[in-house]
């Protein structure tokens, strides 16, 4: 298998306490076939929210646990609620990436057991939210950006706080750790890239330890 990581040493940027950006850590073109295989087994879908409407972003999962949403709330489940089958296996390159990224910020022994796959198209973003369904907030979330660039917005402990904007480009990895694990964050609506006019979507992988 080809090397799925960039051959260059990534640029490591501390955007704010708990937000470490690793520029160009992933070879996005090599990750895409793995994602496509997963979503053939567990297609992306617009999950129902507790408020009773469909999510704007289409989602799927891989790994022992998968993040799900419906009118009963947000939670992790070992099975795809559509097929009632276990989620597709978590590819080893995904786990290795998450462990490498965590080590770069000083966190050892991170073993993700869930990977949420978000598929976002032009004009679509994700509202401010917290990731708080995990059992232990000592572990980071490793967020991988593939495809169109996006503006990741962080507002801190309150949804209405002042935003920090982080540009996430193809192959970037953002590690969310420490005090930032409970911060509100979201994605601004995606825009067309004039240099790549045929590129119409973004995949985002968030590798987590759910249990």
C-alpha positions in Angstrom: 0.0 0.0 0.0 1.3 3.5 -0.8 2.3 5.8 2.0 -0.9 7.5 3.2 0.9 10.3 5.0 2.8 13.2 3.6 6.5 12.6 3.2 7.3 16.1 4.5 7.4 17.0 8.2 4.1 18.7 8.9 4.0 22.3 10.0 2.7 22.3 13.6 0.7 25.4 14.6 -0.8 26.1 18.0 -3.8 28.1 17.0 -5.1 28.4 20.6 -4.9 26.3 23.8 -6.1 22.9 22.8 -6.1 23.4 19.0 -3.1 22.1 17.2 -3.1 22.3 13.4 -0.8 19.9 11.5 -0.6 21.2 8.0 -0.5 18.7 5.2 -0.1 15.6 7.4 -2.3 13.4 5.1 -2.0 12.4 1.5 -5.7 13.1 0.7 -5.7 11.3 -2.6 -4.7 8.1 -0.9 -7.3 8.3 1.8 -10.2 8.8 -0.6 -10.5 5.2 -1.8 -10.7 4.0 1.8 -13.6 6.4 2.5 -15.3 5.4 -0.7 -15.1 1.7 0.3 -16.6 2.5 3.8 -19.6 4.5 2.4 -20.4 1.7 -0.1 -21.0 -0.4 3.0 -22.6 2.3 5.1 -23.8 5.1 2.8 -23.7 8.7 4.1 -27.1 9.9 5.2 -28.8 13.0 6.8 -29.5 11.8 10.3 -32.5 13.1 12.1 -31.7 15.5 14.9 -33.5 15.6 18.4 -35.2 18.8 17.1 -37.0 16.7 14.5 -35.2 17.8 11.3 -32.6 16.3 9.1 -29.0 17.3 9.5 -27.5 19.5 6.8 -24.4 17.4 6.6 -24.5 13.8 5.4 -22.7 11.3 7.7 -21.5 7.8 8.1 -19.1 6.0 10.5 -16.6 3.3 10.7 -15.0 1.5 13.7 -16.5 -0.5 16.7 -18.7 2.5 17.6 -20.5 5.0 15.5 -22.0 8.4 16.3 -25.7 8.6 15.7 -28.5 11.1 16.0 -32.3 10.8 16.1 -35.2 12.2 18.0 -34.0 10.3 21.1 -30.8 12.3 21.1 -27.1 12.0 20.3 -25.1 8.9 21.2 -22.7 6.2 20.1 -24.0 2.9 18.8 -22.1 -0.3 17.7 -24.5 -0.8 14.8 -25.7 1.1 11.8 -29.4 2.0 12.6 -30.3 1.6 9.0 -28.9 -1.9 8.4 -28.6 -3.1 12.0 -25.2 -4.4 11.1 -21.9 -3.4 12.7 -20.2 -0.4 11.2 -17.4 -1.0 8.7 -14.0 -1.7 10.2 -11.8 1.2 11.1 -8.9 1.1 8.5 -5.5 0.7 10.1 -4.2 3.8 8.3 -6.9 5.9 10.0 -5.8 4.6 13.5 -2.2 5.1 12.7 -2.8 8.7 11.6 -4.8 9.4 14.8 -2.1 7.9 17.0 0.7 9.9 15.2 -1.3 13.2 15.4 -2.0 12.6 19.1 1.7 11.9 19.8 2.7 15.1 18.1 0.7 17.1 20.7 2.1 15.0 23.6 -0.7 12.4 24.0 0.4 8.8 24.0 -1.7 5.6 23.9 -4.6 7.1 22.0 -6.6 4.2 20.4 -9.7 5.5 18.6 -12.7 3.3 18.5 -14.9 5.5 16.4 -14.6 7.6 13.2 -17.4 9.9 12.1 -17.3 10.7 8.4 -18.9 13.9 7.4 -19.6 14.7 3.7 -20.3 18.3 3.0 -21.1 20.0 -0.3 -20.8 23.6 -1.5 -23.1 25.9 0.3 -23.4 23.6 3.3 -21.8 24.2 6.7 -22.2 22.9 10.3 -23.6 24.9 13.1 -21.9 25.4 16.4 -22.0 22.4 18.7 -20.0 20.5 21.3 -18.6 17.0 21.1 -19.6 15.7 24.5 -20.9 12.2 24.0 -17.5 10.6 24.6 -16.9 8.8 27.9 -13.5 10.4 28.8 -12.5 13.9 27.7 -8.8 13.2 28.4 -8.6 11.8 24.9 -8.4 14.1 21.9 -10.5 14.4 18.7 -8.4 14.1 15.6 -10.1 15.9 12.7 -8.9 15.2 9.1 -9.8 17.5 6.2 -10.0 16.2 2.7 -11.2 18.0 -0.5 -12.5 21.5 -0.4 -11.1 24.0 2.1 -13.2 25.0 5.0 -13.3 27.7 7.7 -13.5 26.0 11.1 -14.9 28.3 13.7 -14.4 28.1 17.5 -16.3 30.2 20.0 -15.0 28.7 23.2 -17.1 27.7 26.3 -20.2 29.6 25.0 -21.9 29.2 21.6 -22.1 33.0 21.3 -18.4 33.7 22.2 -16.0 35.5 19.8 -14.9 33.3 16.9 -11.5 32.0 16.2 -11.3 31.1 12.5 -9.0 28.3 11.3 -8.5 27.6 7.6 -8.5 23.8 7.0 -7.1 22.7 3.7 -6.9 19.3 2.0 -4.6 17.0 4.0 -4.7 19.1 7.2 -5.2 17.5 10.6 -6.6 19.5 13.6 -6.1 17.9 17.0 -8.6 19.1 19.6 -7.4 18.3 23.1 -7.3 19.5 26.7 -9.6 22.4 27.7 -10.8 22.7 24.1 -12.6 19.4 24.1 -15.8 21.0 25.4 -15.6 24.1 23.2 -18.3 25.0 20.8 -17.2 24.8 17.2 -18.6 24.6 13.6 -17.9 25.0 9.9 -18.8 27.9 7.7 -20.7 27.1 4.5 -18.3 25.7 1.9 -17.4 27.9 -1.1 -16.3 27.0 -4.6 -12.5 26.9 -5.1 -11.8 28.9 -8.3 -8.5 27.0 -8.8 -10.4 23.7 -8.6 -13.9 24.4 -10.0 -14.8 20.7 -10.4 -14.1 20.0 -6.7 -17.6 20.1 -5.1 -17.3 18.5 -1.7 -15.3 18.0 1.5 -14.8 14.9 3.6 -14.1 15.3 7.3 -13.0 12.4 9.4 -13.1 12.8 13.2 -11.4 10.0 15.0 -12.5 9.6 18.7 -12.4 7.3 21.6 -16.1 6.9 22.4 -16.0 4.4 25.2 
